[in-house]
Amino acid sequence: MLRALLLENVHPVAAQNLRDAGIDVVTRPGALDEAELIESLADFQILGIRSKTTVTRKVLESVPGLQAVGTFSIGTNQIDLEAAAAHGVAVFNAPYSNTRSVVELAISEIIALTRRLTVRDKALHDGVWDKTADGSHEVRGRTLGIIGYGNIGSQLSVLAENLGMRVVFYDTAEKLALGNAHRVETVEELLAQADAVTIHVDGRPGNAGLFGADLFAGMKPGAIFLNLSRGFVVDVEALRENILSGHLGGAAVDVFPTEPKKRGDEFTSPLRGLPNVILTPHVGGSTEEAQEAIGEFVSKKVRDFVATGSTTLSVNLPNLQLAHTGVGRIMLLHRNVPGVLARVNQVFADHGANIEAQMLATRGEIGYVVTDISDVTQRGASAKLQAMDSTIRLRIRDAFERPEFPPGPAAG
């Protein structure tokens, strides 16, 4: 029986979907560090994580039986995707499932900061009746600047316009502007116009330190700033200085360069205690609706991969889905070198195998071929495929039995 280890309070629907597929599931509430992960994964073929557990090359090299990693989040920067592909480990994420939840949080924080609700709230909790309109504004008619116009940025754009805001955005890729949003050519052009600036970029290494002291200096006096993307893209010390100096009117931060491993751990940050600053513990996608949707999406992608070899929407392997014909299935991940498919089919021909269906896809240095075969007249084909120097991982599904997926040879 295949076994799955789910960490970091993944939604229960994920465990149920995997159990319904005949997979043994173990859940644990917190994240694991590298050594803990290596020790814990010895008897598991599937790993489920969120954002706090890092899957390094060492982990992948130390756990040859691992077949799939589901990250129940948008980001995948916590996983060495290249190493995972080289070891035949499929990685799946949830690129869309929590988009609405993040957008709603951003909208609520833009309104709260623009109305200075944090300051009014604190005054009342301190026993002071501070009724005033000073520094409080409507968002209608104000300009929102969005850095990163992907799934989240573009949907935020639409909702912000519905509130009467003007939207400008910057993205390094060509993106279709929705509604009346206006694309600008530089970040500096965006900052010069925006009353509120929000970042929605991905976790690629090139985005580290994206927003520092120079860009904060380019923001309009009194503007507000939001980061609901990645903690390492913003210089938090520079943000602190701009809040204390009064250059910025407020900020909302949901992600941090260093975050505690589990709920209840101590949190430290230079941003604590600052006026009109909202700090949230990486909860942009943490609504019950989003977590259930993520649990459904990722668990079903992992289930389909181990059951049928489908890699649709895998973030690191060639994407392929072959309709099942009801006969035996051979799934071969291999190095993308010339002649592999010809050698594979010659092995099948030598063993009297009739090919019912076949599909090949490649992605960079990795190739993936799935073949449904019948009428095998002699054994030994799988041993020859496994022995090919281009093979990364070979998996076989018998037509009449629950699938068994032996690990392939370690990738060099």
C-alpha positions in Angstrom: 0.0 0.0 0.0 1.2 3.5 -0.9 1.6 5.8 2.1 1.3 9.6 2.3 2.6 12.0 5.0 0.7 15.2 5.2 2.2 18.1 7.2 1.2 21.6 8.3 -2.5 21.1 8.9 -3.5 20.3 5.3 -7.3 20.3 5.0 -8.9 17.0 5.9 -10.4 16.6 2.5 -7.0 15.9 1.1 -6.5 13.0 3.5 -9.9 11.6 2.7 -9.4 11.8 -1.1 -6.1 9.9 -0.8 -7.6 7.3 1.6 -10.5 6.8 -0.8 -7.9 5.9 -3.5 -6.5 3.2 -1.2 -3.6 5.2 0.1 -2.5 5.0 3.8 -2.4 8.6 5.2 -0.6 10.0 8.2 -1.1 13.6 9.2 1.1 15.9 11.4 0.3 19.5 12.4 3.7 21.3 12.1 6.5 21.7 9.6 9.7 19.5 9.7 13.3 20.6 9.1 15.6 18.8 6.7 16.8 16.1 9.1 13.4 15.4 10.5 11.9 15.2 7.0 14.5 12.6 5.9 13.9 10.5 8.9 10.1 10.7 8.7 9.8 9.9 5.0 11.6 6.6 5.0 8.4 4.6 4.6 6.4 7.1 2.6 5.9 7.6 -1.2 3.9 10.8 -1.1 4.5 14.0 0.8 2.1 16.9 1.4 3.3 20.3 2.7 2.4 23.9 2.8 4.8 26.8 2.9 7.0 26.1 6.0 8.6 22.7 5.0 11.5 22.8 2.7 12.2 19.9 0.3 15.9 20.2 -0.5 18.1 18.2 -2.9 19.5 16.3 0.1 16.0 15.2 1.1 15.2 14.0 -2.4 18.5 12.1 -2.6 18.0 10.5 0.8 14.4 9.3 0.1 14.6 7.3 -3.2 11.1 5.9 -2.6 9.4 9.3 -2.8 7.2 9.6 -5.9 5.2 12.8 -5.5 5.1 16.0 -3.5 1.9 18.0 -3.2 2.4 21.6 -2.0 -1.0 22.8 -0.7 -0.2 26.4 -1.6 0.5 28.6 -4.6 4.2 28.8 -4.2 6.8 26.1 -4.9 10.0 27.9 -4.0 10.2 25.7 -0.9 11.0 22.7 -3.1 14.1 22.1 -5.2 12.1 21.5 -8.4 15.1 20.6 -10.6 16.3 18.0 -8.1 12.8 16.6 -7.8 12.5 16.2 -11.6 15.9 14.6 -11.8 14.8 12.0 -9.2 11.4 11.3 -10.9 9.4 13.1 -8.2 6.3 14.9 -9.5 5.4 18.2 -7.8 1.9 19.6 -7.8 0.6 22.9 -6.4 -2.6 24.9 -6.3 -2.1 27.9 -8.5 -5.7 29.2 -8.5 -7.6 27.9 -5.5 -6.9 30.6 -2.9 -6.9 33.6 -5.3 -10.2 35.0 -4.1 -9.2 34.7 -0.4 -6.0 36.7 -1.0 -7.8 39.3 -3.0 -10.4 39.8 -0.3 -7.8 40.2 2.3 -6.0 42.8 0.2 -9.2 44.8 -0.4 -10.1 44.8 3.3 -6.6 46.0 4.3 -6.6 48.7 1.7 -9.8 50.1 3.2 -8.7 49.6 6.8 -5.4 51.4 6.3 -6.9 54.2 4.2 -9.5 54.8 6.9 -6.8 54.4 9.6 -9.0 51.8 11.4 -6.1 50.3 13.1 -5.4 53.6 14.9 -9.0 54.2 15.9 -9.3 50.6 17.1 -6.2 50.8 19.3 -7.3 54.1 20.8 -10.6 52.6 21.9 -8.9 49.5 23.3 -6.7 51.9 25.3 -9.8 53.7 26.6 -9.5 56.9 24.4 -12.4 58.2 22.4 -10.6 59.6 19.4 -13.3 60.5 16.9 -11.8 62.4 14.0 -11.6 62.4 10.2 -7.9 63.4 10.2 -6.0 61.2 7.7 -9.1 59.1 6.9 -10.1 58.8 3.2 -12.4 56.9 0.9 -10.8 54.5 -1.5 -13.1 55.7 -4.3 -11.1 57.9 -6.7 -7.7 56.8 -5.3 -5.1 55.0 -7.4 -4.0 51.4 -6.7 -0.7 50.3 -8.0 -0.3 46.5 -8.5 3.2 45.0 -8.9 2.7 41.6 -10.5 -0.5 41.1 -12.6 -1.0 37.4 -12.4 -4.0 35.5 -11.1 -4.2 37.5 -7.8 -3.1 40.9 -9.2 -5.5 40.8 -12.1 -8.5 39.7 -9.9 -7.6 42.4 -7.3 -7.6 44.9 -10.2 -11.2 44.0 -11.1 -12.5 44.3 -7.5 -10.6 47.5 -6.9 -12.2 49.1 -9.9 -15.6 48.0 -8.7 -14.9 50.1 -5.6 -14.2 53.1 -7.7 -10.4 52.9 -7.6 -8.2 53.7 -10.6 -5.7 50.9 -11.2 -2.2 50.9 -12.7 -0.1 47.8 -12.8 3.5 46.7 -13.7 4.5 43.2 -14.8 7.7 42.0 -16.5 5.6 39.8 -18.9 3.0 41.0 -21.4 -0.4 40.8 -19.6 -3.9 41.8 -20.9 -5.2 44.7 -18.8 -8.7 43.9 -17.4 -11.4 46.6 -17.2 -9.9 50.1 -17.3 -6.6 49.1 -15.7 -3.6 50.8 -17.2 -0.2 49.1 -17.7 2.9 51.2 -16.9 6.4 50.6 -18.2 8.4 50.9 -15.0 7.9 50.4 -11.3 8.9 54.0 -10.7 6.1 55.2 -12.9 3.7 53.2 -10.9 5.0 54.5 -7.6 4.7 58.1 -8.7 0.9 57.7 -9.2 -0.2 55.1 -6.6 -1.9 56.0 -3.3 -1.7 52.3 -2.4 0.9 49.9 -3.6 0.5 46.1 -3.4 3.0 43.4 -4.4 1.8 40.1 -5.9 4.9 38.4 -7.4 6.1 34.8 -7.3 8.9 33.3 -5.3 11.6 33.0 -8.0 15.1 33.9 -6.7 15.3 37.0 -8.9 12.6 38.6 -6.8 14.6 38.6 -3.6 15.1 42.2 -2.3 12.8 43.5 -5.1 11.4 46.3 -3.0 14.0 48.2 -1.0 14.8 51.7 0.3 15.0 53.3 -3.2 11.5 52.2 -4.2 10.0 53.2 -0.8 11.6 56.7 -1.4 9.8 56.8 -4.8 6.3 56.3 -3.3 3.9 59.2 -2.8 4.0 60.7 0.7 1.2 59.2 2.8 0.7 56.2 0.5 0.1 52.8 1.9 2.0 49.6 1.2 0.9 45.9 1.1 2.9 42.7 0.8 0.9 39.5 0.5 3.3 37.7 -1.8 6.7 36.6 -0.4 8.6 37.8 2.7 12.0 38.0 1.0 10.9 40.4 -1.7 10.7 43.4 0.7 13.4 45.1 2.9 11.4 45.2 6.2 14.0 47.5 7.9 13.4 50.1 5.1 9.7 49.7 5.4 10.0 50.3 9.2 12.0 53.5 8.6 9.4 54.8 6.2 6.6 54.2 8.6 8.3 55.8 11.5 9.4 58.8 9.4 5.8 59.3 8.3 6.7 59.1 4.6 4.2 56.1 4.4 0.7 56.3 5.8 0.5 52.6 6.7 1.3 49.1 5.7 -0.1 45.6 5.7 2.2 42.6 5.7 1.2 38.9 5.6 4.5 37.3 4.7 7.9 37.6 6.4 11.6 36.7 5.6 11.6 34.3 8.5 8.4 32.7 9.8 7.8 30.4 12.8 7.4 26.7 11.9 4.0 26.2 13.7 1.1 27.8 15.3 1.8 29.2 18.8 5.6 29.8 18.2 7.0 33.2 19.0 7.0 35.8 16.3 9.5 38.6 16.1 9.7 41.4 13.5 11.0 45.0 13.2 7.4 45.8 12.1 5.8 45.0 15.4 4.2 47.8 17.3 4.3 50.4 14.4 1.3 52.7 13.9 -1.3 51.9 11.2 0.5 48.6 10.4 -1.5 45.4 10.0 0.5 42.2 10.5 -1.1 38.8 9.7 0.5 35.4 10.1 0.6 34.3 6.4 -3.1 33.9 6.2 -3.8 35.3 2.8 -5.1 32.0 1.6 -6.3 30.8 5.0 -10.0 30.7 4.6 -12.0 27.6 5.1 -13.2 27.8 1.5 -9.7 28.3 0.0 -8.1 25.5 2.1 -10.8 23.0 1.2 -10.4 23.9 -2.5 -6.7 23.6 -2.3 -7.0 20.2 -0.5 -9.3 19.0 -3.2 -7.2 20.2 -6.1 -3.8 19.1 -5.0 -4.8 15.7 -3.5 -6.6 14.7 -6.7 -3.6 15.7 -8.8 -1.3 13.5 -6.6 -3.9 10.7 -6.6 -4.1 10.7 -10.4 -0.3 10.7 -10.8 0.3 7.7 -8.6 -2.7 5.8 -10.1 -2.5 6.6 -13.8 0.7 8.5 -14.4 -1.1 11.8 -15.2 1.2 14.8 -14.8 -1.3 17.4 -15.9 -0.4 20.7 -14.2 2.8 19.3 -12.6 5.2 22.2 -12.1 8.4 20.2 -12.7 7.6 17.3 -15.1 6.4 17.1 -18.7 2.6 17.5 -18.7 0.9 14.4 -20.1 -2.4 12.6 -19.6 -3.2 9.4 -21.6 -6.7 8.1 -21.5 -6.6 4.6 -20.0 -7.4 1.7 -22.3 -7.9 -0.9 -19.6 -4.7 -2.8 -20.2 -1.3 -2.7 -18.5 0.4 0.7 -18.3 4.2 1.4 -18.4 5.2 4.9 -17.2 8.8 5.8 -17.9 10.5 9.1 -16.8 13.8 9.4 -18.6 16.5 11.8 -19.5 15.6 13.7 -22.6 18.2 12.3 -25.0 17.7 11.2 -28.7 16.4 7.8 -29.5 14.7 6.9 -26.2 11.3 6.3 -27.7 12.7 4.1 -30.4 14.6 2.0 -27.8 11.5 1.7 -25.6 9.3 0.5 -28.5 12.0 -2.0 -29.6 12.0 -3.5 -26.2 8.2 -3.9 -26.4 8.5 -5.4 -29.9 11.1 -7.9 -28.8 8.8 -9.1 -26.0 5.7 -9.5 -28.2 3.9 -6.5 -26.6 1.1 -4.9 -28.5 1.0 -1.1 -28.0 -2.7 0.0 -27.4 -1.9 3.7 -26.8 1.2 5.8 -26.2 2.1 9.4 -25.5 5.4 11.2 -25.1 6.1 14.7 -23.6 9.4 16.5 -22.8 10.3 19.3 -20.6 13.9 20.6 -20.6 16.1 17.7 -19.7 13.3 15.4 -18.7 11.2 13.1 -21.0 8.1 11.1 -20.0 6.5 8.3 -22.1 3.4 6.5 -21.0 2.4 3.3 -22.9 -0.5 0.9 -22.6 0.5 -2.5 -23.7 -1.2 -5.9 -24.0 -0.4 -9.4 -25.4 3.0 -9.7 -23.7 4.4 -13.1 -24.8 7.5 -13.2 -22.6 8.7 -11.5 -19.4 11.7 -9.2 -19.0 10.6 -6.1 -20.8 10.4 -4.0 -17.6 13.9 -5.2 -16.5 15.4 -4.0 -19.8 13.6 -0.6 -19.5 14.8 -0.2 -16.0 18.4 -1.0 -17.0 18.5 1.7 -19.8 21.0 4.4 -18.8 18.5 7.1 -19.6 15.9 5.8 -17.2 15.1 8.0 -14.1 12.0 6.1 -12.8 9.9 3.2 -14.2 6.4 2.5 -12.9 4.1 -0.3 -13.9 0.4 -0.7 -13.5 -1.1 -4.1 -14.1 -4.5 -4.1 -15.8 -6.2 -6.1 -13.1 -4.4 -5.3 -9.8 -4.0 -2.2 -7.6 -1.0 -0.3 -9.0 2.4 -0.9 -7.6 5.1 1.6 -8.3 8.7 0.4 -7.7 11.3 3.2 -7.4 13.6 3.7 -10.3 17.4 3.9 -10.0 18.8 6.9 -8.3 19.4 9.8 -10.7 23.0 10.9 -11.1 
